[in-house]
C-alpha cells in the first residue's frame, strides 16, 4: 500500500503507511522474525525513496547486530543493515557491515548453524561485498557445507547461494554451486529462482543454457511425485525465460492436476507478457480443465483467479468474468470466513481487471479478517492506480493490526535475498527483541517523480 501511495505522488500517505508497517514489525516478540521484517522494510524504504527512514532502520538493525548474543541473529541483522545501505548507495559502510556479519557468523560453534549463517550472510548482503571477497566467502560456505550430514540443508544452502551469485552476474560461481546440489528436484527449483533473478538484469540467456542438462537429469528420475515436481519447476523456468510454448510441452508430462494447473497458469502469464494472445488463451483453457479435474475446487481457486487475470489482460473479458465467478462460488463453499478470506484477494484483482468495479468493491468489503482485508485493499488500490483511477484507490482504511506481516509485499521490488533462503533450518531458542520503540524519523527530501522500473513476477506459485 505504501508503494501504491508513492506511485500516486502521495508521499505523506506513503510515509505514514511505512511507519505503520514498521510498528507492526516491532510488535513481534521474536527477534529473528522482527529482523527479517525490518530488513524488508528498510530496503523497501530505500527503494521507495525514503532515505531518512531507511537509514534509521539500517542503524537500528546494526545496533541489534551489536547487542544480540547469538551469532546467527547478529549476522542476519548486520547483513540486513548492509543490504539497506547498498540500496542507499553507501557502499563503503555496507562493505564494512557485511564483513562484520560474516565475522559474527563464524563465531557460531555449531557447524550446521555456522554454515547456514555464512550462507545467509552471503545471500542477504550479496551486493555489499567486493567480488573477490564474495568469492572467498562462497568458497568458505562450500567448505562448511561439506561437513553437513543433512543433505537437504546442504542442498538448500548451496541453492540459495547460487541464486545470490546469479544476482551479481557471477555465472561461473552460480553454475558451480548449482552443480554441487545433489537433489535433482532441488536443482530444478533453484534454476527457477535463478531465472527470476536474471530476468531483472535482462540477460537470461546463460540460465537458458542450463535447462537442457537439468532436464536430462530430471528425465532420469523414476516416475513419481518427485519427477513431476521437478518437471513442473523446469516448465516454470522456461515460462519465466519467455518460452511458454516449450513450457507447455513439458507440462503435458505432468499428471497431477494441481501441478498442471499451476504450471499452465504460469505459462499463460508468460504468453501474455510475450504478447502471444492466442497461445495465452489456449494455455488458459488447458489450465482451466486441469483445475476442474481437481477434487478440491477450493484449493484450485488461486489458479482460477490467475487464469481470469491472464484472460482479462488479453481482452477476453467475458471468459475472465466467468472464471472469476466460478472461483468465487468455489470459495463461498467454505463455511469458515478465515479460509474464504485469502482466496478472495485474488478474485478482487480479477474482478477489477474485467472492469466490474462494483463487484470488486463488494468483494473487498466482504473480507472481515484484518490481515486479508489489508491485502484486499492493497490489491484494489494497485489495480485502481494502474488504471489511473486514483480517486477510487482510497476505498477504505485498514484498522489497527490490519495486514500484519503481509500488508507490505512489494511486487516490483523483489526482496534483497533469494526467495528460498533456508530460514526453517535455523533452530535456536527465541528471545524477546531488544527493540520495541523508536522515536519519529525526520521527513525525507522530496524525491524525483520518475517511477522506478519494475519486473512483474508472473509466477503462479510463490516460493
MIMIDREN-821252 format. One record per residue (C-alpha): residue number from 1; residue in three letters; z, x, y. Coordinates in nm, 4 decimals. Example, Ala and Ser with C-alpha at 12.3 -4.5 7.8 and 13.67 -1.06 7.14 Angstrom:
BEGIN
ATOM   n res        z        x        y
ATOM   1 ala   0.7800   1.2300  -0.4500
ATOM   2 ser   0.7140   1.3670  -0.1060
***
This chain:
BEGIN
ATOM   n res        z        x        y
ATOM   1 unk   0.0000   0.0000   0.0000
ATOM   2 unk   0.0661   0.2905   0.2350
ATOM   3 unk  -0.2814   0.4228   0.1567
ATOM   4 unk  -0.4383   0.0866   0.2466
ATOM   5 unk  -0.2441   0.0689   0.5736
ATOM   6 unk  -0.3513   0.4248   0.6574
ATOM   7 unk  -0.7178   0.3448   0.5968
ATOM   8 unk  -0.6856   0.0388   0.8201
ATOM   9 unk  -0.5566   0.2589   1.1006
ATOM  10 unk  -0.2052   0.1117   1.0942
ATOM  11 unk  -0.0201   0.4433   1.0990
ATOM  12 unk   0.3193   0.2900   1.1786
ATOM  13 unk   0.2985   0.0490   0.8836
ATOM  14 unk   0.1833   0.3286   0.6538
ATOM  15 unk   0.4793   0.5408   0.7613
ATOM  16 unk   0.7208   0.2527   0.7003
ATOM  17 unk   0.5806   0.1945   0.3517
ATOM  18 unk   0.6072   0.5631   0.2660
ATOM  19 unk   0.9682   0.5610   0.3836
ATOM  20 unk   1.0382   0.2519   0.1680
ATOM  21 unk   0.8812   0.4201  -0.1342
ATOM  22 unk   1.0959   0.7256  -0.0740
ATOM  23 unk   1.4105   0.5135  -0.0608
ATOM  24 unk   1.3153   0.3643  -0.3966
ATOM  25 unk   1.2773   0.7143  -0.5400
ATOM  26 unk   1.6172   0.8146  -0.4039
ATOM  27 unk   1.7803   0.5147  -0.5694
ATOM  28 unk   1.7182   0.6744  -0.9101
ATOM  29 unk   2.0236   0.8489  -1.0512
ATOM  30 unk   1.8318   1.0751  -1.2911
ATOM  31 unk   1.7304   1.3862  -1.1038
ATOM  32 unk   1.4329   1.4540  -1.3325
ATOM  33 unk   1.2733   1.1157  -1.2593
ATOM  34 unk   1.3578   1.1493  -0.8928
ATOM  35 unk   1.1939   1.4911  -0.8747
ATOM  36 unk   0.8706   1.3637  -1.0292
ATOM  37 unk   0.8508   1.0693  -0.7869
ATOM  38 unk   0.9472   1.2711  -0.4793
ATOM  39 unk   0.6784   1.5262  -0.5649
ATOM  40 unk   0.4206   1.2494  -0.5915
ATOM  41 unk   0.5346   1.1054  -0.2575
ATOM  42 unk   0.5356   1.4454  -0.0876
ATOM  43 unk   0.1803   1.5271  -0.1932
ATOM  44 unk   0.0775   1.1717  -0.1080
ATOM  45 unk   0.2263   1.2030   0.2406
ATOM  46 unk   0.0290   1.5227   0.2963
ATOM  47 unk  -0.2946   1.3630   0.1789
ATOM  48 unk  -0.2311   1.0559   0.3973
ATOM  49 unk  -0.1968   1.2961   0.6926
ATOM  50 unk   0.1759   1.2505   0.7409
ATOM  51 unk   0.2660   1.6212   0.7594
ATOM  52 unk   0.6141   1.5715   0.9061
ATOM  53 unk   0.7296   1.3578   0.6148
ATOM  54 unk   0.5515   1.5800   0.3632
ATOM  55 unk   0.7227   1.8919   0.4970
ATOM  56 unk   1.0610   1.7194   0.4966
ATOM  57 unk   1.0184   1.6193   0.1323
ATOM  58 unk   0.8960   1.9678   0.0457
ATOM  59 unk   1.2142   2.1161   0.1956
ATOM  60 unk   1.4307   1.8706   0.0032
ATOM  61 unk   1.2517   1.9500  -0.3223
ATOM  62 unk   1.3120   2.3172  -0.2533
ATOM  63 unk   1.6820   2.2503  -0.1905
ATOM  64 unk   1.7009   2.0639  -0.5203
ATOM  65 unk   1.5401   2.3623  -0.6874
ATOM  66 unk   1.8014   2.5941  -0.5381
ATOM  67 unk   2.1036   2.3791  -0.6281
ATOM  68 unk   2.0318   2.2267  -0.9714
ATOM  69 unk   2.1964   2.4055  -1.2606
ATOM  70 unk   1.9377   2.3507  -1.5333
ATOM  71 unk   1.6425   2.5935  -1.5196
ATOM  72 unk   1.3817   2.3370  -1.6266
ATOM  73 unk   1.4773   2.0989  -1.3456
ATOM  74 unk   1.4885   2.3816  -1.0918
ATOM  75 unk   1.1408   2.4932  -1.1956
ATOM  76 unk   0.9974   2.1424  -1.1636
ATOM  77 unk   1.1499   2.0884  -0.8174
ATOM  78 unk   1.0258   2.4213  -0.6824
ATOM  79 unk   0.6807   2.3672  -0.8321
ATOM  80 unk   0.6644   2.0237  -0.6675
ATOM  81 unk   0.7508   2.1746  -0.3314
ATOM  82 unk   0.4815   2.4385  -0.3809
ATOM  83 unk   0.2210   2.1741  -0.4651
ATOM  84 unk   0.3069   1.9867  -0.1450
ATOM  85 unk   0.2799   2.2967   0.0727
ATOM  86 unk  -0.0613   2.3767  -0.0769
ATOM  87 unk  -0.1827   2.0351   0.0340
ATOM  88 unk  -0.0410   2.1056   0.3817
ATOM  89 unk  -0.2238   2.4382   0.3947
ATOM  90 unk   0.0858   2.6621   0.3865
ATOM  91 unk  -0.0474   2.8841   0.1084
ATOM  92 unk   0.1897   3.1782   0.1619
ATOM  93 unk   0.5055   2.9674   0.1393
ATOM  94 unk   0.3620   2.7764  -0.1540
ATOM  95 unk   0.2896   3.1003  -0.3379
ATOM  96 unk   0.6475   3.2216  -0.2960
ATOM  97 unk   0.7894   2.8924  -0.4220
ATOM  98 unk   0.5532   2.8912  -0.7184
ATOM  99 unk   0.6781   3.2351  -0.8217
ATOM 100 unk   1.0383   3.1179  -0.7779
ATOM 101 unk   0.9601   2.8200  -1.0018
ATOM 102 unk   0.8216   3.0488  -1.2701
ATOM 103 unk   1.1310   3.2694  -1.2447
ATOM 104 unk   1.3555   2.9643  -1.2872
ATOM 105 unk   1.1579   2.8551  -1.5925
ATOM 106 unk   1.2069   3.1965  -1.7523
ATOM 107 unk   1.5853   3.1525  -1.7286
ATOM 108 unk   1.5737   2.8713  -1.9854
ATOM 109 unk   1.7309   3.0093  -2.3049
ATOM 110 unk   1.5823   2.7536  -2.5434
ATOM 111 unk   1.2282   2.8679  -2.6465
ATOM 112 unk   1.0724   2.5175  -2.6593
ATOM 113 unk   1.2226   2.4288  -2.3215
ATOM 114 unk   1.1128   2.7605  -2.1725
ATOM 115 unk   0.7527   2.7226  -2.2872
ATOM 116 unk   0.7407   2.3652  -2.1578
ATOM 117 unk   0.8921   2.4648  -1.8216
ATOM 118 unk   0.6452   2.7508  -1.7774
ATOM 119 unk   0.3581   2.5239  -1.8733
ATOM 120 unk   0.4669   2.2570  -1.6252
ATOM 121 unk   0.5075   2.5154  -1.3502
ATOM 122 unk   0.1535   2.6384  -1.4064
ATOM 123 unk   0.0181   2.2832  -1.4218
ATOM 124 unk   0.2034   2.1373  -1.1215
ATOM 125 unk   0.1634   2.4355  -0.8875
ATOM 126 unk  -0.1767   2.5477  -1.0164
ATOM 127 unk  -0.3384   2.5918  -0.6762
ATOM 128 unk  -0.0347   2.7718  -0.5315
ATOM 129 unk  -0.0834   3.0797  -0.7498
ATOM 130 unk  -0.3305   3.3568  -0.6876
ATOM 131 unk  -0.5991   3.3653  -0.9600
ATOM 132 unk  -0.4587   3.6848  -1.1129
ATOM 133 unk  -0.1011   3.5549  -1.1097
ATOM 134 unk  -0.2096   3.2256  -1.2644
ATOM 135 unk  -0.3937   3.4129  -1.5361
ATOM 136 unk  -0.0848   3.6206  -1.6157
ATOM 137 unk   0.1325   3.3086  -1.6246
ATOM 138 unk  -0.1176   3.1380  -1.8520
ATOM 139 unk  -0.1066   3.4283  -2.0963
ATOM 140 unk   0.2736   3.4166  -2.0835
ATOM 141 unk   0.2697   3.0466  -2.1725
ATOM 142 unk   0.0339   3.1199  -2.4601
ATOM 143 unk   0.2743   3.3810  -2.5960
ATOM 144 unk   0.5664   3.1407  -2.5630
ATOM 145 unk   0.3955   2.8566  -2.7493
ATOM 146 unk   0.3104   3.0886  -3.0371
ATOM 147 unk   0.6784   3.0794  -3.1350
ATOM 148 unk   0.6963   2.6993  -3.1373
ATOM 149 unk   0.7252   2.5251  -3.4712
ATOM 150 unk   0.6482   2.1822  -3.3256
ATOM 151 unk   0.2690   2.1675  -3.3442
ATOM 152 unk   0.2490   1.8520  -3.1354
ATOM 153 unk   0.4438   2.0045  -2.8462
ATOM 154 unk   0.2381   2.3228  -2.8738
ATOM 155 unk  -0.0903   2.1348  -2.8539
ATOM 156 unk   0.0322   1.9149  -2.5697
ATOM 157 unk   0.1372   2.2146  -2.3594
ATOM 158 unk  -0.1901   2.4002  -2.4183
ATOM 159 unk  -0.3980   2.0899  -2.3466
ATOM 160 unk  -0.2167   2.0234  -2.0169
ATOM 161 unk  -0.2611   2.3839  -1.9116
ATOM 162 unk  -0.6325   2.3713  -1.9982
ATOM 163 unk  -0.6721   2.0708  -1.7699
ATOM 164 unk  -0.4888   2.2559  -1.4921
ATOM 165 unk  -0.7207   2.5565  -1.5237
ATOM 166 unk  -1.0184   2.3215  -1.5032
ATOM 167 unk  -0.8858   2.2165  -1.1621
ATOM 168 unk  -0.9067   2.5788  -1.0419
ATOM 169 unk  -1.2551   2.6148  -1.1937
ATOM 170 unk  -1.1289   2.8780  -1.4410
ATOM 171 unk  -1.3818   2.7788  -1.7045
ATOM 172 unk  -1.3194   3.0704  -1.9376
ATOM 173 unk  -0.9437   3.0149  -1.9372
ATOM 174 unk  -0.9733   2.6396  -1.9853
ATOM 175 unk  -1.2129   2.6829  -2.2774
ATOM 176 unk  -0.9916   2.9490  -2.4367
ATOM 177 unk  -0.6855   2.7252  -2.4244
ATOM 178 unk  -0.8805   2.4253  -2.5488
ATOM 179 unk  -0.9982   2.6262  -2.8495
ATOM 180 unk  -0.6368   2.7045  -2.9373
ATOM 181 unk  -0.5412   2.3379  -2.9630
ATOM 182 unk  -0.5119   2.2753  -3.3363
ATOM 183 unk  -0.5302   1.8967  -3.3430
ATOM 184 unk  -0.8881   1.7750  -3.3074
ATOM 185 unk  -0.7600   1.4446  -3.1723
ATOM 186 unk  -0.5528   1.6229  -2.9053
ATOM 187 unk  -0.8532   1.8397  -2.8186
ATOM 188 unk  -1.0692   1.5316  -2.7676
ATOM 189 unk  -0.8066   1.3742  -2.5428
ATOM 190 unk  -0.7737   1.6967  -2.3419
ATOM 191 unk  -1.1514   1.7054  -2.2946
ATOM 192 unk  -1.1365   1.3592  -2.1387
ATOM 193 unk  -0.8714   1.4801  -1.8930
ATOM 194 unk  -1.0817   1.7846  -1.8066
ATOM 195 unk  -1.3826   1.5608  -1.7430
ATOM 196 unk  -1.1834   1.3553  -1.4935
ATOM 197 unk  -1.0613   1.6751  -1.3246
ATOM 198 unk  -1.4011   1.8440  -1.2831
ATOM 199 unk  -1.5568   1.5162  -1.1697
ATOM 200 unk  -1.3608   1.5627  -0.8459
ATOM 201 unk  -1.5225   1.9020  -0.7913
ATOM 202 unk  -1.8765   1.7743  -0.8505
ATOM 203 unk  -1.9714   2.0246  -1.1221
ATOM 204 unk  -1.9110   1.8624  -1.4621
ATOM 205 unk  -2.1915   2.0459  -1.6404
ATOM 206 unk  -1.9764   2.3043  -1.8151
ATOM 207 unk  -1.7470   2.0354  -1.9584
ATOM 208 unk  -2.0540   1.8522  -2.0883
ATOM 209 unk  -2.1425   2.1668  -2.2842
ATOM 210 unk  -1.8109   2.1425  -2.4728
ATOM 211 unk  -1.8814   1.7929  -2.6027
ATOM 212 unk  -2.1125   1.8842  -2.8969
ATOM 213 unk  -1.8656   2.1288  -3.0537
ATOM 214 unk  -1.5717   1.8901  -3.0364
ATOM 215 unk  -1.7930   1.6044  -3.1555
ATOM 216 unk  -1.8793   1.8038  -3.4679
ATOM 217 unk  -1.5105   1.8707  -3.5321
ATOM 218 unk  -1.4344   1.5006  -3.4915
ATOM 219 unk  -1.7118   1.4114  -3.7354
ATOM 220 unk  -1.5464   1.6325  -3.9992
ATOM 221 unk  -1.2215   1.4356  -3.9841
ATOM 222 unk  -1.1600   1.1919  -4.2692
ATOM 223 unk  -1.2364   0.8317  -4.1868
ATOM 224 unk  -0.9406   0.6524  -4.0383
ATOM 225 unk  -0.7476   0.5805  -3.7222
ATOM 226 unk  -0.7308   0.9431  -3.6059
ATOM 227 unk  -1.1069   0.9885  -3.6294
ATOM 228 unk  -1.1789   0.6642  -3.4488
ATOM 229 unk  -0.9336   0.7508  -3.1724
ATOM 230 unk  -1.0926   1.0923  -3.1207
ATOM 231 unk  -1.4411   0.9385  -3.1228
ATOM 232 unk  -1.3361   0.6905  -2.8556
ATOM 233 unk  -1.1991   0.9777  -2.6433
ATOM 234 unk  -1.5302   1.1653  -2.6724
ATOM 235 unk  -1.7113   0.8490  -2.5675
ATOM 236 unk  -1.4793   0.8159  -2.2681
ATOM 237 unk  -1.5564   1.1757  -2.1728
ATOM 238 unk  -1.9294   1.1053  -2.1788
ATOM 239 unk  -1.8775   0.7935  -1.9693
ATOM 240 unk  -1.6799   0.9918  -1.7116
ATOM 241 unk  -1.9594   1.2513  -1.7056
ATOM 242 unk  -2.2115   0.9821  -1.6194
ATOM 243 unk  -2.3685   0.9318  -1.9625
ATOM 244 unk  -2.2875   0.5716  -2.0577
ATOM 245 unk  -2.5826   0.5481  -2.2982
ATOM 246 unk  -2.4506   0.8353  -2.5132
ATOM 247 unk  -2.1028   0.6873  -2.4921
ATOM 248 unk  -2.2436   0.3605  -2.6245
ATOM 249 unk  -2.3926   0.5361  -2.9299
ATOM 250 unk  -2.0561   0.6876  -3.0219
ATOM 251 unk  -1.8652   0.3659  -2.9676
ATOM 252 unk  -2.0825   0.1935  -3.2254
ATOM 253 unk  -1.8952   0.4009  -3.4863
ATOM 254 unk  -1.5537   0.2656  -3.3799
ATOM 255 unk  -1.4420  -0.0326  -3.5871
ATOM 256 unk  -1.1070  -0.1071  -3.4228
ATOM 257 unk  -1.1740  -0.3990  -3.1894
ATOM 258 unk  -0.9237  -0.2887  -2.9250
ATOM 259 unk  -1.0575   0.0662  -2.9022
ATOM 260 unk  -1.4160  -0.0628  -2.8943
ATOM 261 unk  -1.3277  -0.2963  -2.6099
ATOM 262 unk  -1.1583  -0.0194  -2.4124
ATOM 263 unk  -1.4467   0.2204  -2.4678
ATOM 264 unk  -1.7240  -0.0229  -2.3822
ATOM 265 unk  -1.5365  -0.1391  -2.0714
ATOM 266 unk  -1.5121   0.2225  -1.9532
ATOM 267 unk  -1.8800   0.2803  -2.0329
ATOM 268 unk  -1.9720  -0.0348  -1.8399
ATOM 269 unk  -1.7843   0.1006  -1.5393
ATOM 270 unk  -1.9744   0.4295  -1.5722
ATOM 271 unk  -2.3040   0.2402  -1.5796
ATOM 272 unk  -2.2038   0.0626  -1.2584
ATOM 273 unk  -2.1269   0.3997  -1.0995
ATOM 274 unk  -2.4681   0.5288  -1.2128
ATOM 275 unk  -2.6445   0.2244  -1.0701
ATOM 276 unk  -2.7801   0.1076  -1.4075
ATOM 277 unk  -2.7005  -0.2621  -1.3791
ATOM 278 unk  -2.8988  -0.3615  -1.6883
ATOM 279 unk  -2.7037  -0.1207  -1.9090
ATOM 280 unk  -2.3772  -0.2263  -1.7446
ATOM 281 unk  -2.4413  -0.5900  -1.8324
ATOM 282 unk  -2.5262  -0.5064  -2.1935
ATOM 283 unk  -2.2187  -0.2888  -2.2364
ATOM 284 unk  -2.0018  -0.5565  -2.0795
ATOM 285 unk  -2.1352  -0.8143  -2.3250
ATOM 286 unk  -2.0587  -0.5833  -2.6187
ATOM 287 unk  -1.7085  -0.5177  -2.4868
ATOM 288 unk  -1.6533  -0.8900  -2.4431
ATOM 289 unk  -1.7482  -0.9520  -2.8063
ATOM 290 unk  -1.5035  -0.6811  -2.9137
ATOM 291 unk  -1.2232  -0.8360  -2.7101
ATOM 292 unk  -1.2866  -1.1800  -2.8555
ATOM 293 unk  -1.2627  -1.0244  -3.2026
ATOM 294 unk  -0.9063  -0.9086  -3.1419
ATOM 295 unk  -0.6239  -1.1114  -3.2904
ATOM 296 unk  -0.4058  -1.0908  -2.9797
ATOM 297 unk  -0.6099  -1.2119  -2.6830
ATOM 298 unk  -0.3156  -1.1427  -2.4520
ATOM 299 unk  -0.3441  -0.7729  -2.5413
ATOM 300 unk  -0.7155  -0.7846  -2.4558
ATOM 301 unk  -0.6657  -0.9403  -2.1126
ATOM 302 unk  -0.6821  -0.5989  -1.9451
ATOM 303 unk  -1.0248  -0.5269  -2.0937
ATOM 304 unk  -1.1479  -0.8737  -1.9951
ATOM 305 unk  -1.0492  -0.8187  -1.6326
ATOM 306 unk  -1.2105  -0.4728  -1.6324
ATOM 307 unk  -1.5331  -0.6298  -1.7561
ATOM 308 unk  -1.5095  -0.9050  -1.4965
ATOM 309 unk  -1.4794  -0.6440  -1.2214
ATOM 310 unk  -1.7774  -0.4479  -1.3576
ATOM 311 unk  -1.9960  -0.7598  -1.3746
ATOM 312 unk  -1.8929  -0.8635  -1.0236
ATOM 313 unk  -1.9964  -0.5222  -0.8933
ATOM 314 unk  -2.3456  -0.5560  -1.0460
ATOM 315 unk  -2.3900  -0.9016  -0.8971
ATOM 316 unk  -2.3242  -1.1254  -1.1983
ATOM 317 unk  -2.0620  -1.3328  -1.0204
ATOM 318 unk  -2.0854  -1.6347  -1.2497
ATOM 319 unk  -2.0188  -1.4367  -1.5679
ATOM 320 unk  -1.7480  -1.2327  -1.3962
ATOM 321 unk  -1.5690  -1.5500  -1.2926
ATOM 322 unk  -1.5933  -1.6905  -1.6456
ATOM 323 unk  -1.4361  -1.3753  -1.7936
ATOM 324 unk  -1.1595  -1.3707  -1.5340
ATOM 325 unk  -1.0800  -1.7355  -1.6092
ATOM 326 unk  -1.0759  -1.6564  -1.9801
ATOM 327 unk  -0.8332  -1.3692  -1.9138
ATOM 328 unk  -0.6129  -1.5978  -1.7041
ATOM 329 unk  -0.5936  -1.8507  -1.9877
ATOM 330 unk  -0.5037  -1.5743  -2.2338
ATOM 331 unk  -0.2262  -1.4540  -2.0036
ATOM 332 unk  -0.0956  -1.8057  -1.9405
ATOM 333 unk  -0.0484  -1.8432  -2.3156
ATOM 334 unk   0.2554  -1.6161  -2.2929
ATOM 335 unk   0.5758  -1.8055  -2.2238
ATOM 336 unk   0.7530  -1.5027  -2.0718
ATOM 337 unk   0.6969  -1.4575  -1.6961
ATOM 338 unk   0.7611  -1.0834  -1.7265
ATOM 339 unk   0.4801  -1.0495  -1.9821
ATOM 340 unk   0.2389  -1.2509  -1.7696
ATOM 341 unk   0.3069  -1.0566  -1.4509
ATOM 342 unk   0.1355  -0.7236  -1.5140
ATOM 343 unk  -0.1952  -0.8560  -1.6587
ATOM 344 unk  -0.2190  -1.0923  -1.3622
ATOM 345 unk  -0.2568  -0.7901  -1.1327
ATOM 346 unk  -0.5996  -0.7104  -1.2788
ATOM 347 unk  -0.7082  -1.0732  -1.2574
ATOM 348 unk  -0.6254  -1.0681  -0.8841
ATOM 349 unk  -0.8837  -0.7965  -0.8257
ATOM 350 unk  -1.1435  -0.9678  -1.0456
ATOM 351 unk  -1.0960  -1.2978  -0.8618
ATOM 352 unk  -1.1286  -1.1279  -0.5236
ATOM 353 unk  -1.4471  -0.9466  -0.6286
ATOM 354 unk  -1.6056  -1.2766  -0.7290
ATOM 355 unk  -1.5466  -1.3999  -0.3747
ATOM 356 unk  -1.2879  -1.6636  -0.4635
ATOM 357 unk  -1.0143  -1.5527  -0.2254
ATOM 358 unk  -0.8149  -1.8743  -0.2620
ATOM 359 unk  -0.7897  -1.8178  -0.6365
ATOM 360 unk  -0.6843  -1.4568  -0.5797
ATOM 361 unk  -0.4156  -1.5616  -0.3317
ATOM 362 unk  -0.2846  -1.8239  -0.5728
ATOM 363 unk  -0.2579  -1.5596  -0.8450
ATOM 364 unk  -0.0708  -1.3221  -0.6146
ATOM 365 unk   0.1782  -1.5908  -0.5194
ATOM 366 unk   0.2296  -1.6849  -0.8850
ATOM 367 unk   0.3784  -1.3429  -0.9657
ATOM 368 unk   0.7562  -1.3689  -0.9426
ATOM 369 unk   0.8692  -1.0332  -1.0843
ATOM 370 unk   0.9344  -0.7911  -0.7914
ATOM 371 unk   0.7572  -0.4866  -0.9360
ATOM 372 unk   0.4363  -0.6609  -1.0466
ATOM 373 unk   0.4356  -0.8666  -0.7257
ATOM 374 unk   0.4306  -0.5466  -0.5236
ATOM 375 unk   0.1382  -0.4197  -0.7312
ATOM 376 unk  -0.0478  -0.7500  -0.6946
ATOM 377 unk  -0.0035  -0.7407  -0.3164
ATOM 378 unk  -0.1247  -0.3812  -0.3071
ATOM 379 unk  -0.4300  -0.4692  -0.5176
ATOM 380 unk  -0.5072  -0.7643  -0.2901
ATOM 381 unk  -0.4674  -0.5503   0.0214
ATOM 382 unk  -0.7029  -0.2839  -0.1167
ATOM 383 unk  -0.9768  -0.5349  -0.2005
ATOM 384 unk  -0.9456  -0.7012   0.1414
ATOM 385 unk  -0.9556  -0.3643   0.3170
ATOM 386 unk  -1.2652  -0.2554   0.1237
ATOM 387 unk  -1.4327  -0.5853   0.2160
ATOM 388 unk  -1.3447  -0.5449   0.5834
ATOM 389 unk  -1.1109  -0.8469   0.5859
ATOM 390 unk  -0.8141  -0.6656   0.7341
ATOM 391 unk  -0.6580  -0.9844   0.8675
ATOM 392 unk  -0.6193  -1.1127   0.5096
ATOM 393 unk  -0.4770  -0.7856   0.3785
ATOM 394 unk  -0.1289  -0.8751   0.5046
ATOM 395 unk  -0.0857  -1.1735   0.2729
ATOM 396 unk   0.2820  -1.1114   0.2181
ATOM 397 unk   0.5550  -0.8546   0.2140
ATOM 398 unk   0.7434  -0.7185  -0.0794
ATOM 399 unk   1.1099  -0.7998  -0.0930
ATOM 400 unk   1.3841  -0.5411  -0.1498
ATOM 401 unk   1.3060  -0.3329  -0.4542
ATOM 402 unk   0.9544  -0.4704  -0.4958
ATOM 403 unk   0.7184  -0.2403  -0.6769
ATOM 404 unk   0.9872   0.0045  -0.7831
ATOM 405 unk   0.8311   0.3123  -0.9288
ATOM 406 unk   0.4808   0.1646  -0.9234
ATOM 407 unk   0.4072   0.0429  -0.5702
ATOM 408 unk   0.2673   0.3806  -0.4663
ATOM 409 unk  -0.0106   0.4732  -0.7113
ATOM 410 unk  -0.2983   0.6429  -0.5346
ATOM 411 unk  -0.6388   0.5718  -0.6826
ATOM 412 unk  -0.8327   0.8012  -0.4525
ATOM 413 unk  -0.5820   1.0879  -0.4650
ATOM 414 unk  -0.5113   1.1981  -0.8249
ATOM 415 unk  -0.1639   1.3402  -0.8912
ATOM 416 unk  -0.1081   1.7118  -0.8317
ATOM 417 unk  -0.0733   1.7761  -1.2031
ATOM 418 unk  -0.2804   1.6737  -1.5054
ATOM 419 unk  -0.2118   1.3186  -1.6160
ATOM 420 unk  -0.0894   1.4240  -1.9585
ATOM 421 unk   0.1937   1.6641  -1.8893
ATOM 422 unk   0.4496   1.6811  -2.1725
ATOM 423 unk   0.7277   1.5047  -1.9825
ATOM 424 unk   0.8535   1.3453  -2.3042
ATOM 425 unk   0.9168   1.6849  -2.4620
ATOM 426 unk   1.1918   1.7606  -2.2113
ATOM 427 unk   1.5239   1.6899  -2.3768
ATOM 428 unk   1.8307   1.7684  -2.1690
ATOM 429 unk   2.1329   1.5670  -2.0519
ATOM 430 unk   2.0709   1.3732  -1.7347
ATOM 431 unk   2.2924   1.4335  -1.4344
ATOM 432 unk   2.3162   1.2412  -1.1078
ATOM 433 unk   2.0799   1.3735  -0.8457
ATOM 434 unk   2.2415   1.5636  -0.5565
ATOM 435 unk   2.0090   1.3961  -0.3042
ATOM 436 unk   2.0772   1.0316  -0.2273
ATOM 437 unk   2.0397   1.0095   0.1510
ATOM 438 unk   1.8175   1.1514   0.4181
ATOM 439 unk   1.8005   1.1309   0.7982
ATOM 440 unk   1.4980   0.9883   0.9725
ATOM 441 unk   1.1999   1.2201   0.9847
ATOM 442 unk   1.0108   1.2864   1.3090
ATOM 443 unk   0.6914   1.0972   1.3835
ATOM 444 unk   0.3719   1.2646   1.2693
ATOM 445 unk   0.0982   1.3508   1.5168
ATOM 446 unk  -0.1947   1.1097   1.5301
ATOM 447 unk  -0.4380   1.2272   1.2586
ATOM 448 unk  -0.8139   1.2252   1.2606
ATOM 449 unk  -0.9647   0.8872   1.1869
ATOM 450 unk  -1.2054   1.0389   0.9398
ATOM 451 unk  -1.1317   0.8979   0.5945
ATOM 452 unk  -1.0844   1.1390   0.3125
ATOM 453 unk  -1.3471   1.1056   0.0381
ATOM 454 unk  -1.2015   0.9876  -0.2932
ATOM 455 unk  -1.3074   0.9631  -0.6531
ATOM 456 unk  -1.2943   0.6310  -0.8305
ATOM 457 unk  -1.1212   0.6508  -1.1653
ATOM 458 unk  -1.3412   0.4351  -1.3883
ATOM 459 unk  -1.1249   0.4771  -1.6969
ATOM 460 unk  -1.0161   0.1521  -1.8521
ATOM 461 unk  -0.7129   0.3027  -2.0277
ATOM 462 unk  -0.4735   0.5190  -1.8204
ATOM 463 unk  -0.3325   0.8340  -1.9768
***
